[in-house]
């Protein structure tokens, strides 16, 4: 979706009455923005005089951030597809018991897909925060503020993806899957959200007069 449209067009779609793209797609975009900022920081650190010792780390950071951005971009469309599949399941006929049973199975499959899409985004957003932490340690001072913005974007993406998982979890009948999704989210947020705060504090300290 965002792979072949402008930012303005995406925002128009987001603001429309259409249910997709929605919060899940926005989470993916926020994560991708964080990854893109980390790539910029790495590129503007590579080759800078006096930062030769950080060059290898900056190049590794760039490779990881670009791979992550490539993962996040398709998640906009994937989240929309999962939602549309779920909505199609809800529209299935329920004229008799057999139809009701088929509809119920389809709804549960749709709910699972609609949970997995933002969970995948949450995993990637957590990785944005891990990369931001790495970037804070090697960034050229001229772009240290962008490291802070990347961390904030990653945190927003993670929290947003979390909400899009949790809206589906109560309706899942496969409680083992639901509980595993909740547990993974708790692990991701407890590990990575503090990184956003740490990076923000580090950047704020670097910018203090």
PALOKE-531977 format. One record per residue (C-alpha): residue number from 1; residue in three letters; x negated, y negated, z negated. Coordinates in steps of 0.1 Angstrom, whole numbers. Last residue first. Layout:
i=NUM, aa=ALA, u=X, v=Y, w=Z
...
***
This chain:
i=209, aa=UNK, u=-238, v=-232, w=-267
i=208, aa=UNK, u=-217, v=-200, w=-268
i=207, aa=UNK, u=-216, v=-182, w=-234
i=206, aa=UNK, u=-237, v=-152, w=-246
i=205, aa=UNK, u=-216, v=-149, w=-277
i=204, aa=UNK, u=-184, v=-149, w=-257
i=203, aa=UNK, u=-199, v=-122, w=-235
i=202, aa=UNK, u=-208, v=-100, w=-264
i=201, aa=UNK, u=-174, v=-106, w=-281
i=200, aa=UNK, u=-156, v=-97, w=-248
i=199, aa=UNK, u=-178, v=-66, w=-244
i=198, aa=UNK, u=-170, v=-54, w=-279
i=197, aa=UNK, u=-133, v=-60, w=-275
i=196, aa=UNK, u=-132, v=-41, w=-242
i=195, aa=UNK, u=-152, v=-13, w=-257
i=194, aa=UNK, u=-127, v=-11, w=-286
i=193, aa=UNK, u=-101, v=-2, w=-259
i=192, aa=UNK, u=-122, v=27, w=-247
i=191, aa=UNK, u=-124, v=54, w=-273
i=190, aa=UNK, u=-91, v=49, w=-291
i=189, aa=UNK, u=-73, v=42, w=-259
i=188, aa=UNK, u=-87, v=73, w=-241
i=187, aa=UNK, u=-81, v=96, w=-270
i=186, aa=UNK, u=-46, v=84, w=-276
i=185, aa=UNK, u=-38, v=87, w=-239
i=184, aa=UNK, u=-51, v=123, w=-239
i=183, aa=UNK, u=-30, v=132, w=-269
i=182, aa=UNK, u=1, v=117, w=-252
i=181, aa=UNK, u=-5, v=137, w=-220
i=180, aa=UNK, u=-11, v=169, w=-240
i=179, aa=UNK, u=21, v=164, w=-259
i=178, aa=UNK, u=41, v=159, w=-227
i=177, aa=UNK, u=25, v=190, w=-211
i=176, aa=UNK, u=32, v=212, w=-241
i=175, aa=UNK, u=67, v=197, w=-243
i=174, aa=UNK, u=78, v=208, w=-209
i=173, aa=UNK, u=113, v=194, w=-213
i=172, aa=UNK, u=101, v=159, w=-203
i=171, aa=UNK, u=125, v=131, w=-210
i=170, aa=UNK, u=106, v=116, w=-239
i=169, aa=UNK, u=74, v=115, w=-219
i=168, aa=UNK, u=86, v=94, w=-190
i=167, aa=UNK, u=84, v=59, w=-205
i=166, aa=UNK, u=52, v=69, w=-222
i=165, aa=UNK, u=33, v=74, w=-190
i=164, aa=UNK, u=41, v=40, w=-176
i=163, aa=UNK, u=33, v=24, w=-209
i=162, aa=UNK, u=-1, v=40, w=-210
i=161, aa=UNK, u=-8, v=28, w=-174
i=160, aa=UNK, u=-2, v=-8, w=-186
i=159, aa=UNK, u=-25, v=-4, w=-217
i=158, aa=UNK, u=-53, v=11, w=-195
i=157, aa=UNK, u=-49, v=-16, w=-168
i=156, aa=UNK, u=-48, v=-44, w=-193
i=155, aa=UNK, u=-80, v=-30, w=-209
i=154, aa=UNK, u=-97, v=-27, w=-175
i=153, aa=UNK, u=-88, v=-62, w=-166
i=152, aa=UNK, u=-101, v=-75, w=-199
i=151, aa=UNK, u=-134, v=-56, w=-193
i=150, aa=UNK, u=-137, v=-70, w=-158
i=149, aa=UNK, u=-131, v=-105, w=-171
i=148, aa=UNK, u=-159, v=-101, w=-196
i=147, aa=UNK, u=-183, v=-88, w=-170
i=146, aa=UNK, u=-173, v=-118, w=-149
i=145, aa=UNK, u=-184, v=-141, w=-177
i=144, aa=UNK, u=-219, v=-125, w=-175
i=143, aa=UNK, u=-222, v=-136, w=-139
i=142, aa=UNK, u=-250, v=-163, w=-142
i=141, aa=UNK, u=-266, v=-144, w=-171
i=140, aa=UNK, u=-276, v=-115, w=-148
i=139, aa=UNK, u=-259, v=-84, w=-161
i=138, aa=UNK, u=-278, v=-54, w=-175
i=137, aa=UNK, u=-263, v=-47, w=-209
i=136, aa=UNK, u=-229, v=-61, w=-202
i=135, aa=UNK, u=-227, v=-40, w=-171
i=134, aa=UNK, u=-229, v=-8, w=-191
i=133, aa=UNK, u=-200, v=-19, w=-213
i=132, aa=UNK, u=-181, v=-29, w=-182
i=131, aa=UNK, u=-187, v=6, w=-167
i=130, aa=UNK, u=-172, v=23, w=-198
i=129, aa=UNK, u=-142, v=-1, w=-195
i=128, aa=UNK, u=-137, v=6, w=-159
i=127, aa=UNK, u=-139, v=44, w=-168
i=126, aa=UNK, u=-109, v=39, w=-192
i=125, aa=UNK, u=-90, v=23, w=-163
i=124, aa=UNK, u=-97, v=55, w=-142
i=123, aa=UNK, u=-83, v=78, w=-169
i=122, aa=UNK, u=-53, v=55, w=-173
i=121, aa=UNK, u=-47, v=56, w=-136
i=120, aa=UNK, u=-46, v=94, w=-136
i=119, aa=UNK, u=-22, v=91, w=-165
i=118, aa=UNK, u=-2, v=67, w=-144
i=117, aa=UNK, u=3, v=92, w=-116
i=116, aa=UNK, u=6, v=123, w=-139
i=115, aa=UNK, u=37, v=110, w=-156
i=114, aa=UNK, u=57, v=102, w=-125
i=113, aa=UNK, u=46, v=137, w=-112
i=112, aa=UNK, u=59, v=153, w=-143
i=111, aa=UNK, u=91, v=133, w=-142
i=110, aa=UNK, u=96, v=144, w=-106
i=109, aa=UNK, u=92, v=180, w=-114
i=108, aa=UNK, u=116, v=176, w=-143
i=107, aa=UNK, u=141, v=159, w=-120
i=106, aa=UNK, u=138, v=186, w=-93
i=105, aa=UNK, u=145, v=214, w=-119
i=104, aa=UNK, u=175, v=195, w=-132
i=103, aa=UNK, u=188, v=190, w=-97
i=102, aa=UNK, u=185, v=226, w=-88
i=101, aa=UNK, u=204, v=235, w=-120
i=100, aa=UNK, u=231, v=210, w=-113
i=99, aa=UNK, u=235, v=223, w=-78
i=98, aa=UNK, u=239, v=259, w=-91
i=97, aa=UNK, u=264, v=247, w=-118
i=96, aa=UNK, u=286, v=229, w=-93
i=95, aa=UNK, u=289, v=195, w=-77
i=94, aa=UNK, u=257, v=181, w=-90
i=93, aa=UNK, u=243, v=165, w=-58
i=92, aa=UNK, u=207, v=151, w=-57
i=91, aa=UNK, u=204, v=114, w=-64
i=90, aa=UNK, u=183, v=119, w=-96
i=89, aa=UNK, u=158, v=140, w=-76
i=88, aa=UNK, u=154, v=112, w=-50
i=87, aa=UNK, u=147, v=88, w=-79
i=86, aa=UNK, u=119, v=111, w=-91
i=85, aa=UNK, u=104, v=113, w=-56
i=84, aa=UNK, u=105, v=75, w=-53
i=83, aa=UNK, u=87, v=71, w=-86
i=82, aa=UNK, u=59, v=96, w=-76
i=81, aa=UNK, u=56, v=78, w=-42
i=80, aa=UNK, u=52, v=44, w=-58
i=79, aa=UNK, u=25, v=57, w=-82
i=78, aa=UNK, u=6, v=73, w=-53
i=77, aa=UNK, u=9, v=41, w=-32
i=76, aa=UNK, u=-8, v=20, w=-60
i=75, aa=UNK, u=-31, v=49, w=-69
i=74, aa=UNK, u=-47, v=46, w=-34
i=73, aa=UNK, u=-68, v=16, w=-47
i=72, aa=UNK, u=-80, v=32, w=-79
i=71, aa=UNK, u=-102, v=60, w=-66
i=70, aa=UNK, u=-120, v=37, w=-41
i=69, aa=UNK, u=-126, v=12, w=-69
i=68, aa=UNK, u=-141, v=40, w=-90
i=67, aa=UNK, u=-166, v=50, w=-62
i=66, aa=UNK, u=-175, v=13, w=-59
i=65, aa=UNK, u=-180, v=10, w=-97
i=64, aa=UNK, u=-202, v=41, w=-98
i=63, aa=UNK, u=-225, v=31, w=-69
i=62, aa=UNK, u=-228, v=-4, w=-83
i=61, aa=UNK, u=-237, v=8, w=-117
i=60, aa=UNK, u=-264, v=31, w=-103
i=59, aa=UNK, u=-278, v=1, w=-84
i=58, aa=UNK, u=-277, v=-21, w=-115
i=57, aa=UNK, u=-295, v=6, w=-135
i=56, aa=UNK, u=-323, v=9, w=-109
i=55, aa=UNK, u=-326, v=-29, w=-107
i=54, aa=UNK, u=-328, v=-36, w=-144
i=53, aa=UNK, u=-366, v=-36, w=-147
i=52, aa=UNK, u=-367, v=-59, w=-116
i=51, aa=UNK, u=-346, v=-86, w=-134
i=50, aa=UNK, u=-372, v=-113, w=-135
i=49, aa=UNK, u=-365, v=-123, w=-99
i=48, aa=UNK, u=-330, v=-112, w=-89
i=47, aa=UNK, u=-330, v=-83, w=-64
i=46, aa=UNK, u=-299, v=-65, w=-79
i=45, aa=UNK, u=-282, v=-87, w=-105
i=44, aa=UNK, u=-257, v=-103, w=-81
i=43, aa=UNK, u=-248, v=-69, w=-66
i=42, aa=UNK, u=-243, v=-54, w=-100
i=41, aa=UNK, u=-220, v=-83, w=-111
i=40, aa=UNK, u=-200, v=-80, w=-79
i=39, aa=UNK, u=-196, v=-43, w=-83
i=38, aa=UNK, u=-184, v=-49, w=-119
i=37, aa=UNK, u=-159, v=-74, w=-105
i=36, aa=UNK, u=-146, v=-48, w=-81
i=35, aa=UNK, u=-141, v=-23, w=-108
i=34, aa=UNK, u=-121, v=-47, w=-129
i=33, aa=UNK, u=-100, v=-57, w=-99
i=32, aa=UNK, u=-94, v=-20, w=-92
i=31, aa=UNK, u=-81, v=-15, w=-127
i=30, aa=UNK, u=-58, v=-45, w=-124
i=29, aa=UNK, u=-46, v=-31, w=-90
i=28, aa=UNK, u=-39, v=3, w=-106
i=27, aa=UNK, u=-19, v=-12, w=-134
i=26, aa=UNK, u=1, v=-33, w=-110
i=25, aa=UNK, u=10, v=-1, w=-91
i=24, aa=UNK, u=23, v=14, w=-123
i=23, aa=UNK, u=41, v=-17, w=-133
i=22, aa=UNK, u=61, v=-18, w=-101
i=21, aa=UNK, u=56, v=-13, w=-64
i=20, aa=UNK, u=82, v=-2, w=-61
i=19, aa=UNK, u=116, v=-8, w=-77
i=18, aa=UNK, u=126, v=-32, w=-49
i=17, aa=UNK, u=141, v=-64, w=-63
i=16, aa=UNK, u=111, v=-83, w=-51
i=15, aa=UNK, u=83, v=-98, w=-72
i=14, aa=UNK, u=60, v=-68, w=-66
i=13, aa=UNK, u=66, v=-69, w=-29
i=12, aa=UNK, u=58, v=-106, w=-28
i=11, aa=UNK, u=27, v=-99, w=-49
i=10, aa=UNK, u=16, v=-73, w=-24
i=9, aa=UNK, u=21, v=-97, w=5
i=8, aa=UNK, u=0, v=-124, w=-13
i=7, aa=UNK, u=-27, v=-99, w=-20
i=6, aa=UNK, u=-28, v=-90, w=17
i=5, aa=UNK, u=-17, v=-56, w=31
i=4, aa=UNK, u=-34, v=-25, w=43
i=3, aa=UNK, u=-51, v=-9, w=13
i=2, aa=UNK, u=-26, v=-25, w=-10
i=1, aa=UNK, u=0, v=0, w=0
***
